[in-house]
């Protein structure tokens, strides 16, 4: 069960990293009004 804890933490970190990169990207693409999604 201890193995799931670190794994979850890593997944959360990856998800957070992606979220953090989206805001700046949106601001940069806001001029084009074309979201990456």
C-alpha positions as CSV (number, residue, x, y, z in Angstrom):
1,X,0.0,0.0,0.0
2,X,3.0,2.2,0.6
3,X,3.9,1.9,-3.0
4,X,0.6,3.6,-4.0
5,X,1.3,6.7,-1.9
6,X,4.4,7.7,-3.9
7,X,2.8,6.7,-7.1
8,X,-0.2,8.9,-6.4
9,X,2.1,11.8,-5.4
10,X,3.9,11.5,-8.7
11,X,0.7,11.5,-10.7
12,X,-0.6,14.5,-8.8
13,X,2.6,16.3,-9.5
14,X,2.4,15.6,-13.2
15,X,-1.2,16.8,-13.3
16,X,-0.3,19.9,-11.4
17,X,2.6,20.6,-13.8
18,X,0.3,20.3,-16.8
19,X,-2.2,22.7,-15.1
20,X,0.5,25.1,-14.4
21,X,1.7,25.1,-18.0
22,X,-1.9,25.7,-19.3
23,X,-2.5,29.1,-17.8
24,X,0.6,30.8,-19.4
25,X,-0.1,29.0,-22.6
26,X,-3.7,30.3,-22.6
27,X,-2.5,33.8,-22.1
28,X,-0.1,33.5,-25.0
29,X,-2.7,31.9,-27.3
30,X,-5.4,34.3,-26.0
31,X,-4.3,36.7,-28.8
32,X,-5.0,33.9,-31.3
33,X,-8.0,32.7,-29.4
34,X,-7.1,29.1,-30.2
35,X,-6.9,26.8,-27.2
36,X,-4.5,23.8,-27.3
37,X,-7.4,21.6,-26.3
